Amino acid sequence: MDEPRVTLYNRVDCHLCGDARDVVRAVCEQEGVAWRELDVDTPDADGHVPADELGDLVPVVLVDGAQVGHWRIDPERLRRALARGGAAPA
């Protein structure tokens, strides 16, 4: 199975994370794109804790590994990032 194109980094008891989840879920369903949700406070397999880098920007959304939004996630910006492959606009 391919890696999900969209990653939503969130945290427990984050009031903006539920809103971000709703946006990501809706856009990814409309676009037919796989996504995943990761807790910034949970270490990955290598022991790296995403919160060490992301700090208080949570929630954070990445498309193809490139950060495309934080705090309040704009659905149109997410769609544009999916269309261009996650790369930042020129």
Gaussian input, Z-matrix of N, CA and C with variables (Angstrom, degrees):
# hf/3-21g

backbone

0 1
 N
 C     1     B1
 C     2     B2     1     A1
 N     3     B3     2     A2     1     D1
 C     4     B4     3     A3     2     D2
 C     5     B5     4     A4     3     D3
 N     6     B6     5     A5     4     D4
 C     7     B7     6     A6     5     D5
 C     8     B8     7     A7     6     D6
 N     9     B9     8     A8     7     D7
 C    10    B10     9     A9     8     D8
 C    11    B11    10    A10     9     D9
 N    12    B12    11    A11    10    D10
 C    13    B13    12    A12    11    D11
 C    14    B14    13    A13    12    D12
 N    15    B15    14    A14    13    D13
 C    16    B16    15    A15    14    D14
 C    17    B17    16    A16    15    D15
 N    18    B18    17    A17    16    D16
 C    19    B19    18    A18    17    D17
 C    20    B20    19    A19    18    D18
 N    21    B21    20    A20    19    D19
 C    22    B22    21    A21    20    D20
 C    23    B23    22    A22    21    D21
 N    24    B24    23    A23    22    D22
 C    25    B25    24    A24    23    D23
 C    26    B26    25    A25    24    D24
 N    27    B27    26    A26    25    D25
 C    28    B28    27    A27    26    D26
 C    29    B29    28    A28    27    D27
 N    30    B30    29    A29    28    D28
 C    31    B31    30    A30    29    D29
 C    32    B32    31    A31    30    D30
 N    33    B33    32    A32    31    D31
 C    34    B34    33    A33    32    D32
 C    35    B35    34    A34    33    D33
 N    36    B36    35    A35    34    D34
 C    37    B37    36    A36    35    D35
 C    38    B38    37    A37    36    D36
 N    39    B39    38    A38    37    D37
 C    40    B40    39    A39    38    D38
 C    41    B41    40    A40    39    D39
 N    42    B42    41    A41    40    D40
 C    43    B43    42    A42    41    D41
 C    44    B44    43    A43    42    D42
 N    45    B45    44    A44    43    D43
 C    46    B46    45    A45    44    D44
 C    47    B47    46    A46    45    D45
 N    48    B48    47    A47    46    D46
 C    49    B49    48    A48    47    D47
 C    50    B50    49    A49    48    D48
 N    51    B51    50    A50    49    D49
 C    52    B52    51    A51    50    D50
 C    53    B53    52    A52    51    D51
 N    54    B54    53    A53    52    D52
 C    55    B55    54    A54    53    D53
 C    56    B56    55    A55    54    D54
 N    57    B57    56    A56    55    D55
 C    58    B58    57    A57    56    D56
 C    59    B59    58    A58    57    D57
 N    60    B60    59    A59    58    D58
 C    61    B61    60    A60    59    D59
 C    62    B62    61    A61    60    D60
 N    63    B63    62    A62    61    D61
 C    64    B64    63    A63    62    D62
 C    65    B65    64    A64    63    D63
 N    66    B66    65    A65    64    D64
 C    67    B67    66    A66    65    D65
 C    68    B68    67    A67    66    D66
 N    69    B69    68    A68    67    D67
 C    70    B70    69    A69    68    D68
 C    71    B71    70    A70    69    D69
 N    72    B72    71    A71    70    D70
 C    73    B73    72    A72    71    D71
 C    74    B74    73    A73    72    D72
 N    75    B75    74    A74    73    D73
 C    76    B76    75    A75    74    D74
 C    77    B77    76    A76    75    D75
 N    78    B78    77    A77    76    D76
 C    79    B79    78    A78    77    D77
 C    80    B80    79    A79    78    D78
 N    81    B81    80    A80    79    D79
 C    82    B82    81    A81    80    D80
 C    83    B83    82    A82    81    D81
 N    84    B84    83    A83    82    D82
 C    85    B85    84    A84    83    D83
 C    86    B86    85    A85    84    D84
 N    87    B87    86    A86    85    D85
 C    88    B88    87    A87    86    D86
 C    89    B89    88    A88    87    D87
 N    90    B90    89    A89    88    D88
 C    91    B91    90    A90    89    D89
 C    92    B92    91    A91    90    D90
 N    93    B93    92    A92    91    D91
 C    94    B94    93    A93    92    D92
 C    95    B95    94    A94    93    D93
 N    96    B96    95    A95    94    D94
 C    97    B97    96    A96    95    D95
 C    98    B98    97    A97    96    D96
 N    99    B99    98    A98    97    D97
 C   100   B100    99    A99    98    D98
 C   101   B101   100   A100    99    D99
 N   102   B102   101   A101   100   D100
 C   103   B103   102   A102   101   D101
 C   104   B104   103   A103   102   D102
 N   105   B105   104   A104   103   D103
 C   106   B106   105   A105   104   D104
 C   107   B107   106   A106   105   D105
 N   108   B108   107   A107   106   D106
 C   109   B109   108   A108   107   D107
 C   110   B110   109   A109   108   D108
 N   111   B111   110   A110   109   D109
 C   112   B112   111   A111   110   D110
 C   113   B113   112   A112   111   D111
 N   114   B114   113   A113   112   D112
 C   115   B115   114   A114   113   D113
 C   116   B116   115   A115   114   D114
 N   117   B117   116   A116   115   D115
 C   118   B118   117   A117   116   D116
 C   119   B119   118   A118   117   D117
 N   120   B120   119   A119   118   D118
 C   121   B121   120   A120   119   D119
 C   122   B122   121   A121   120   D120
 N   123   B123   122   A122   121   D121
 C   124   B124   123   A123   122   D122
 C   125   B125   124   A124   123   D123
 N   126   B126   125   A125   124   D124
 C   127   B127   126   A126   125   D125
 C   128   B128   127   A127   126   D126
 N   129   B129   128   A128   127   D127
 C   130   B130   129   A129   128   D128
 C   131   B131   130   A130   129   D129
 N   132   B132   131   A131   130   D130
 C   133   B133   132   A132   131   D131
 C   134   B134   133   A133   132   D132
 N   135   B135   134   A134   133   D133
 C   136   B136   135   A135   134   D134
 C   137   B137   136   A136   135   D135
 N   138   B138   137   A137   136   D136
 C   139   B139   138   A138   137   D137
 C   140   B140   139   A139   138   D138
 N   141   B141   140   A140   139   D139
 C   142   B142   141   A141   140   D140
 C   143   B143   142   A142   141   D141
 N   144   B144   143   A143   142   D142
 C   145   B145   144   A144   143   D143
 C   146   B146   145   A145   144   D144
 N   147   B147   146   A146   145   D145
 C   148   B148   147   A147   146   D146
 C   149   B149   148   A148   147   D147
 N   150   B150   149   A149   148   D148
 C   151   B151   150   A150   149   D149
 C   152   B152   151   A151   150   D150
 N   153   B153   152   A152   151   D151
 C   154   B154   153   A153   152   D152
 C   155   B155   154   A154   153   D153
 N   156   B156   155   A155   154   D154
 C   157   B157   156   A156   155   D155
 C   158   B158   157   A157   156   D156
 N   159   B159   158   A158   157   D157
 C   160   B160   159   A159   158   D158
 C   161   B161   160   A160   159   D159
 N   162   B162   161   A161   160   D160
 C   163   B163   162   A162   161   D161
 C   164   B164   163   A163   162   D162
 N   165   B165   164   A164   163   D163
 C   166   B166   165   A165   164   D164
 C   167   B167   166   A166   165   D165
 N   168   B168   167   A167   166   D166
 C   169   B169   168   A168   167   D167
 C   170   B170   169   A169   168   D168
 N   171   B171   170   A170   169   D169
 C   172   B172   171   A171   170   D170
 C   173   B173   172   A172   171   D171
 N   174   B174   173   A173   172   D172
 C   175   B175   174   A174   173   D173
 C   176   B176   175   A175   174   D174
 N   177   B177   176   A176   175   D175
 C   178   B178   177   A177   176   D176
 C   179   B179   178   A178   177   D177
 N   180   B180   179   A179   178   D178
 C   181   B181   180   A180   179   D179
 C   182   B182   181   A181   180   D180
 N   183   B183   182   A182   181   D181
 C   184   B184   183   A183   182   D182
 C   185   B185   184   A184   183   D183
 N   186   B186   185   A185   184   D184
 C   187   B187   186   A186   185   D185
 C   188   B188   187   A187   186   D186
 N   189   B189   188   A188   187   D187
 C   190   B190   189   A189   188   D188
 C   191   B191   190   A190   189   D189
 N   192   B192   191   A191   190   D190
 C   193   B193   192   A192   191   D191
 C   194   B194   193   A193   192   D192
 N   195   B195   194   A194   193   D193
 C   196   B196   195   A195   194   D194
 C   197   B197   196   A196   195   D195
 N   198   B198   197   A197   196   D196
 C   199   B199   198   A198   197   D197
 C   200   B200   199   A199   198   D198
 N   201   B201   200   A200   199   D199
 C   202   B202   201   A201   200   D200
 C   203   B203   202   A202   201   D201
 N   204   B204   203   A203   202   D202
 C   205   B205   204   A204   203   D203
 C   206   B206   205   A205   204   D204
 N   207   B207   206   A206   205   D205
 C   208   B208   207   A207   206   D206
 C   209   B209   208   A208   207   D207
 N   210   B210   209   A209   208   D208
 C   211   B211   210   A210   209   D209
 C   212   B212   211   A211   210   D210
 N   213   B213   212   A212   211   D211
 C   214   B214   213   A213   212   D212
 C   215   B215   214   A214   213   D213
 N   216   B216   215   A215   214   D214
 C   217   B217   216   A216   215   D215
 C   218   B218   217   A217   216   D216
 N   219   B219   218   A218   217   D217
 C   220   B220   219   A219   218   D218
 C   221   B221   220   A220   219   D219
 N   222   B222   221   A221   220   D220
 C   223   B223   222   A222   221   D221
 C   224   B224   223   A223   222   D222
 N   225   B225   224   A224   223   D223
 C   226   B226   225   A225   224   D224
 C   227   B227   226   A226   225   D225
 N   228   B228   227   A227   226   D226
 C   229   B229   228   A228   227   D227
 C   230   B230   229   A229   228   D228
 N   231   B231   230   A230   229   D229
 C   232   B232   231   A231   230   D230
 C   233   B233   232   A232   231   D231
 N   234   B234   233   A233   232   D232
 C   235   B235   234   A234   233   D233
 C   236   B236   235   A235   234   D234
 N   237   B237   236   A236   235   D235
 C   238   B238   237   A237   236   D236
 C   239   B239   238   A238   237   D237
 N   240   B240   239   A239   238   D238
 C   241   B241   240   A240   239   D239
 C   242   B242   241   A241   240   D240
 N   243   B243   242   A242   241   D241
 C   244   B244   243   A243   242   D242
 C   245   B245   244   A244   243   D243
 N   246   B246   245   A245   244   D244
 C   247   B247   246   A246   245   D245
 C   248   B248   247   A247   246   D246
 N   249   B249   248   A248   247   D247
 C   250   B250   249   A249   248   D248
 C   251   B251   250   A250   249   D249
 N   252   B252   251   A251   250   D250
 C   253   B253   252   A252   251   D251
 C   254   B254   253   A253   252   D252
 N   255   B255   254   A254   253   D253
 C   256   B256   255   A255   254   D254
 C   257   B257   256   A256   255   D255
 N   258   B258   257   A257   256   D256
 C   259   B259   258   A258   257   D257
 C   260   B260   259   A259   258   D258
 N   261   B261   260   A260   259   D259
 C   262   B262   261   A261   260   D260
 C   263   B263   262   A262   261   D261
 N   264   B264   263   A263   262   D262
 C   265   B265   264   A264   263   D263
 C   266   B266   265   A265   264   D264
 N   267   B267   266   A266   265   D265
 C   268   B268   267   A267   266   D266
 C   269   B269   268   A268   267   D267

   B1=1.4679
   B2=1.5279
   B3=1.3184
   B4=1.4560
   B5=1.5200
   B6=1.3376
   B7=1.4658
   B8=1.5274
   B9=1.3151
   B10=1.4688
   B11=1.5275
   B12=1.2984
   B13=1.4719
   B14=1.5100
   B15=1.3270
   B16=1.4637
   B17=1.5243
   B18=1.3308
   B19=1.4577
   B20=1.5188
   B21=1.3207
   B22=1.4585
   B23=1.5216
   B24=1.3221
   B25=1.4605
   B26=1.5175
   B27=1.3255
   B28=1.4553
   B29=1.5198
   B30=1.3207
   B31=1.4676
   B32=1.5258
   B33=1.3040
   B34=1.4592
   B35=1.5307
   B36=1.3134
   B37=1.4656
   B38=1.5273
   B39=1.3158
   B40=1.4695
   B41=1.5343
   B42=1.3298
   B43=1.4607
   B44=1.5261
   B45=1.3283
   B46=1.4612
   B47=1.5328
   B48=1.3265
   B49=1.4646
   B50=1.5283
   B51=1.3269
   B52=1.4612
   B53=1.5143
   B54=1.3246
   B55=1.4691
   B56=1.5256
   B57=1.3268
   B58=1.4657
   B59=1.5276
   B60=1.3210
   B61=1.4602
   B62=1.5271
   B63=1.3169
   B64=1.4681
   B65=1.5245
   B66=1.3374
   B67=1.4706
   B68=1.5212
   B69=1.3267
   B70=1.4696
   B71=1.5265
   B72=1.3113
   B73=1.4703
   B74=1.5262
   B75=1.3297
   B76=1.4658
   B77=1.5279
   B78=1.3255
   B79=1.4679
   B80=1.5266
   B81=1.3111
   B82=1.4657
   B83=1.5262
   B84=1.3226
   B85=1.4676
   B86=1.5218
   B87=1.3346
   B88=1.4663
   B89=1.5177
   B90=1.3361
   B91=1.4589
   B92=1.5305
   B93=1.3232
   B94=1.4585
   B95=1.5225
   B96=1.3232
   B97=1.4651
   B98=1.5246
   B99=1.3236
   B100=1.4632
   B101=1.5236
   B102=1.3447
   B103=1.4596
   B104=1.5179
   B105=1.3210
   B106=1.4567
   B107=1.5139
   B108=1.3081
   B109=1.4545
   B110=1.5265
   B111=1.3334
   B112=1.4606
   B113=1.5158
   B114=1.3176
   B115=1.4613
   B116=1.5277
   B117=1.3255
   B118=1.4660
   B119=1.5206
   B120=1.3099
   B121=1.4598
   B122=1.5251
   B123=1.3283
   B124=1.4565
   B125=1.5213
   B126=1.3456
   B127=1.4669
   B128=1.5284
   B129=1.3354
   B130=1.4587
   B131=1.5319
   B132=1.3191
   B133=1.4668
   B134=1.5255
   B135=1.3313
   B136=1.4647
   B137=1.5213
   B138=1.3282
   B139=1.4518
   B140=1.5213
   B141=1.3245
   B142=1.4662
   B143=1.5220
   B144=1.3220
   B145=1.4615
   B146=1.5285
   B147=1.3322
   B148=1.4665
   B149=1.5261
   B150=1.3271
   B151=1.4666
   B152=1.5187
   B153=1.3315
   B154=1.4672
   B155=1.5199
   B156=1.3300
   B157=1.4674
   B158=1.5283
   B159=1.3114
   B160=1.4627
   B161=1.5191
   B162=1.3127
   B163=1.4587
   B164=1.5076
   B165=1.3310
   B166=1.4612
   B167=1.5278
   B168=1.3268
   B169=1.4659
   B170=1.5245
   B171=1.2984
   B172=1.4555
   B173=1.5294
   B174=1.3244
   B175=1.4501
   B176=1.5334
   B177=1.3125
   B178=1.4601
   B179=1.5208
   B180=1.3367
   B181=1.4553
   B182=1.5170
   B183=1.3401
   B184=1.4550
   B185=1.5188
   B186=1.3299
   B187=1.4581
   B188=1.5151
   B189=1.3135
   B190=1.4581
   B191=1.5294
   B192=1.3267
   B193=1.4558
   B194=1.5166
   B195=1.3261
   B196=1.4697
   B197=1.5260
   B198=1.3192
   B199=1.4605
   B200=1.5208
   B201=1.3411
   B202=1.4635
   B203=1.5217
   B204=1.3191
   B205=1.4525
   B206=1.5039
   B207=1.3297
   B208=1.4612
   B209=1.5251
   B210=1.3210
   B211=1.4607
   B212=1.5234
   B213=1.3044
   B214=1.4721
   B215=1.5328
   B216=1.3212
   B217=1.4615
   B218=1.5220
   B219=1.3277
   B220=1.4601
   B221=1.5314
   B222=1.3243
   B223=1.4615
   B224=1.5222
   B225=1.3189
   B226=1.4689
   B227=1.5260
   B228=1.3120
   B229=1.4684
   B230=1.5297
   B231=1.3180
   B232=1.4611
   B233=1.5250
   B234=1.3212
   B235=1.4783
   B236=1.5254
   B237=1.3333
   B238=1.4746
   B239=1.5255
   B240=1.3213
   B241=1.4687
   B242=1.5270
   B243=1.3102
   B244=1.4660
   B245=1.5274
   B246=1.3263
   B247=1.4648
   B248=1.5237
   B249=1.3237
   B250=1.4704
   B251=1.5192
   B252=1.3049
   B253=1.4618
   B254=1.5142
   B255=1.3230
   B256=1.4552
   B257=1.5094
   B258=1.3103
   B259=1.4630
   B260=1.5187
   B261=1.3171
   B262=1.4638
   B263=1.5203
   B264=1.3289
   B265=1.4675
   B266=1.5103
   B267=1.3026
   B268=1.4652
   B269=1.5108
   A1=109.72
   A2=115.89
   A3=120.84
   A4=111.08
   A5=115.23
   A6=121.01
   A7=108.90
   A8=117.41
   A9=119.38
   A10=110.04
   A11=116.95
   A12=121.25
   A13=112.05
   A14=116.80
   A15=121.18
   A16=109.24
   A17=114.61
   A18=121.05
   A19=108.39
   A20=115.04
   A21=121.86
   A22=107.61
   A23=116.54
   A24=121.33
   A25=107.52
   A26=115.31
   A27=119.66
   A28=109.86
   A29=115.14
   A30=120.82
   A31=107.73
   A32=115.10
   A33=121.50
   A34=109.13
   A35=116.57
   A36=123.52
   A37=113.91
   A38=116.42
   A39=121.88
   A40=107.17
   A41=116.55
   A42=119.27
   A43=113.58
   A44=118.39
   A45=120.57
   A46=112.53
   A47=116.75
   A48=120.38
   A49=112.62
   A50=117.09
   A51=119.93
   A52=111.58
   A53=116.16
   A54=120.27
   A55=110.39
   A56=116.42
   A57=120.96
   A58=110.41
   A59=117.17
   A60=121.94
   A61=110.24
   A62=116.69
   A63=120.57
   A64=111.44
   A65=116.69
   A66=121.20
   A67=110.31
   A68=116.77
   A69=120.62
   A70=110.40
   A71=116.58
   A72=120.03
   A73=110.51
   A74=117.41
   A75=121.33
   A76=111.59
   A77=116.88
   A78=119.90
   A79=110.38
   A80=117.42
   A81=119.86
   A82=111.77
   A83=117.38
   A84=119.53
   A85=110.90
   A86=117.10
   A87=120.82
   A88=111.95
   A89=116.67
   A90=121.49
   A91=112.67
   A92=117.83
   A93=121.25
   A94=112.59
   A95=116.24
   A96=122.60
   A97=109.54
   A98=115.89
   A99=120.49
   A100=110.08
   A101=115.51
   A102=120.47
   A103=109.15
   A104=114.67
   A105=120.77
   A106=109.52
   A107=114.23
   A108=121.67
   A109=107.19
   A110=116.73
   A111=121.59
   A112=110.15
   A113=116.03
   A114=122.21
   A115=108.41
   A116=117.41
   A117=121.09
   A118=113.07
   A119=117.29
   A120=120.71
   A121=113.28
   A122=117.42
   A123=122.35
   A124=109.50
   A125=117.38
   A126=119.91
   A127=111.31
   A128=116.03
   A129=119.60
   A130=108.97
   A131=116.68
   A132=121.39
   A133=112.56
   A134=117.46
   A135=121.95
   A136=112.63
   A137=117.39
   A138=121.09
   A139=114.10
   A140=116.94
   A141=122.03
   A142=109.40
   A143=117.26
   A144=122.24
   A145=107.75
   A146=118.24
   A147=121.00
   A148=114.23
   A149=117.88
   A150=120.79
   A151=111.97
   A152=117.37
   A153=120.42
   A154=111.10
   A155=117.32
   A156=121.82
   A157=112.31
   A158=116.26
   A159=120.33
   A160=113.41
   A161=117.17
   A162=120.83
   A163=112.79
   A164=116.25
   A165=122.35
   A166=113.85
   A167=117.66
   A168=120.19
   A169=112.64
   A170=118.59
   A171=124.11
   A172=111.36
   A173=117.67
   A174=128.27
   A175=111.80
   A176=114.94
   A177=122.56
   A178=107.71
   A179=116.24
   A180=121.23
   A181=109.33
   A182=114.77
   A183=122.35
   A184=108.59
   A185=115.89
   A186=122.07
   A187=106.49
   A188=115.65
   A189=121.82
   A190=110.85
   A191=116.63
   A192=122.39
   A193=115.74
   A194=118.08
   A195=121.93
   A196=109.48
   A197=116.28
   A198=120.41
   A199=109.77
   A200=115.57
   A201=120.62
   A202=113.07
   A203=116.88
   A204=118.48
   A205=112.03
   A206=114.47
   A207=121.21
   A208=108.44
   A209=114.66
   A210=124.77
   A211=111.80
   A212=118.20
   A213=121.11
   A214=107.98
   A215=115.76
   A216=120.86
   A217=109.73
   A218=115.04
   A219=122.83
   A220=108.88
   A221=118.59
   A222=119.93
   A223=113.84
   A224=117.90
   A225=119.95
   A226=111.35
   A227=116.77
   A228=120.10
   A229=110.23
   A230=117.04
   A231=121.02
   A232=110.26
   A233=117.62
   A234=120.63
   A235=111.53
   A236=116.19
   A237=119.21
   A238=110.93
   A239=116.96
   A240=120.78
   A241=110.39
   A242=117.29
   A243=120.20
   A244=111.00
   A245=116.70
   A246=121.16
   A247=111.74
   A248=117.30
   A249=119.51
   A250=112.40
   A251=118.21
   A252=120.34
   A253=114.14
   A254=118.11
   A255=121.48
   A256=115.10
   A257=117.19
   A258=120.04
   A259=111.13
   A260=115.34
   A261=120.48
   A262=109.66
   A263=117.90
   A264=120.46
   A265=111.03
   A266=115.51
   A267=120.83
   A268=111.41
   D1=138.28
   D2=179.51
   D3=-70.73
   D4=153.56
   D5=174.30
   D6=-64.75
   D7=141.46
   D8=174.55
   D9=-60.84
   D10=140.59
   D11=179.18
   D12=-74.09
   D13=-29.49
   D14=-175.47
   D15=-112.57
   D16=132.93
   D17=174.95
   D18=-122.32
   D19=128.83
   D20=174.81
   D21=-108.28
   D22=114.83
   D23=173.60
   D24=-91.91
   D25=127.34
   D26=-178.97
   D27=-137.28
   D28=-172.96
   D29=179.58
   D30=-150.12
   D31=150.84
   D32=177.92
   D33=-61.33
   D34=140.70
   D35=178.16
   D36=62.41
   D37=29.60
   D38=177.28
   D39=-96.58
   D40=116.53
   D41=-175.77
   D42=-67.56
   D43=-26.24
   D44=178.69
   D45=-84.54
   D46=-19.01
   D47=-174.99
   D48=-66.87
   D49=-36.07
   D50=176.56
   D51=-64.06
   D52=-41.33
   D53=177.13
   D54=-63.31
   D55=-44.05
   D56=-180.00
   D57=-62.91
   D58=-41.52
   D59=178.85
   D60=-59.30
   D61=-43.66
   D62=179.65
   D63=-61.75
   D64=-42.75
   D65=179.27
   D66=-65.40
   D67=-49.61
   D68=-178.38
   D69=-61.19
   D70=-46.42
   D71=-179.63
   D72=-58.45
   D73=-48.55
   D74=-177.33
   D75=-63.04
   D76=-47.98
   D77=-178.04
   D78=-65.38
   D79=-44.40
   D80=-179.00
   D81=-65.34
   D82=-36.72
   D83=175.45
   D84=-64.85
   D85=-43.84
   D86=179.37
   D87=-63.59
   D88=-37.08
   D89=-176.19
   D90=-91.38
   D91=-6.70
   D92=-179.47
   D93=68.16
   D94=38.72
   D95=-175.25
   D96=-114.72
   D97=136.95
   D98=177.14
   D99=-76.57
   D100=146.15
   D101=177.98
   D102=-142.46
   D103=162.75
   D104=177.37
   D105=-139.00
   D106=161.60
   D107=-177.98
   D108=-124.17
   D109=129.45
   D110=179.74
   D111=-128.94
   D112=140.10
   D113=177.32
   D114=-82.93
   D115=124.76
   D116=-177.68
   D117=-66.11
   D118=-18.92
   D119=-177.05
   D120=-94.35
   D121=-1.54
   D122=179.94
   D123=-100.89
   D124=122.39
   D125=179.09
   D126=-62.08
   D127=145.00
   D128=175.48
   D129=-82.21
   D130=-172.78
   D131=-176.53
   D132=-60.92
   D133=-26.85
   D134=179.68
   D135=-90.01
   D136=0.99
   D137=-179.13
   D138=86.82
   D139=1.00
   D140=178.90
   D141=-73.86
   D142=132.45
   D143=177.90
   D144=-105.37
   D145=111.09
   D146=-177.15
   D147=-53.64
   D148=-31.29
   D149=-179.78
   D150=-60.87
   D151=-24.86
   D152=178.38
   D153=-61.07
   D154=-32.32
   D155=179.33
   D156=-95.87
   D157=-39.24
   D158=-172.64
   D159=-84.73
   D160=-23.16
   D161=177.80
   D162=54.50
   D163=-125.32
   D164=-176.48
   D165=-96.49
   D166=15.68
   D167=-179.39
   D168=-76.84
   D169=-5.42
   D170=-173.01
   D171=-62.34
   D172=138.81
   D173=0.13
   D174=-76.33
   D175=153.38
   D176=178.54
   D177=-126.75
   D178=138.65
   D179=177.40
   D180=-119.04
   D181=131.41
   D182=175.31
   D183=-115.71
   D184=143.29
   D185=171.64
   D186=-122.65
   D187=122.02
   D188=-178.33
   D189=52.66
   D190=35.58
   D191=176.76
   D192=86.66
   D193=-5.64
   D194=-179.64
   D195=-102.67
   D196=131.61
   D197=179.12
   D198=-68.81
   D199=127.75
   D200=-179.05
   D201=-121.05
   D202=-2.95
   D203=178.24
   D204=-178.83
   D205=157.65
   D206=173.28
   D207=-150.29
   D208=165.07
   D209=-175.96
   D210=60.50
   D211=-91.03
   D212=179.18
   D213=-102.04
   D214=118.85
   D215=-173.51
   D216=-91.84
   D217=123.82
   D218=-179.39
   D219=-87.78
   D220=118.35
   D221=-178.03
   D222=-60.74
   D223=-36.79
   D224=179.68
   D225=-68.17
   D226=-38.90
   D227=176.80
   D228=-63.74
   D229=-39.32
   D230=177.37
   D231=-64.10
   D232=-43.38
   D233=177.66
   D234=-61.22
   D235=-43.83
   D236=178.87
   D237=-62.29
   D238=-41.23
   D239=179.45
   D240=-63.68
   D241=-39.61
   D242=177.18
   D243=-64.32
   D244=-39.37
   D245=-178.94
   D246=-67.01
   D247=-34.36
   D248=-177.66
   D249=-98.95
   D250=4.96
   D251=176.74
   D252=83.55
   D253=23.69
   D254=175.49
   D255=85.49
   D256=-14.80
   D257=-178.34
   D258=-65.47
   D259=145.88
   D260=178.60
   D261=-65.86
   D262=146.58
   D263=178.63
   D264=-63.65
   D265=148.40
   D266=-179.62
   D267=-73.98

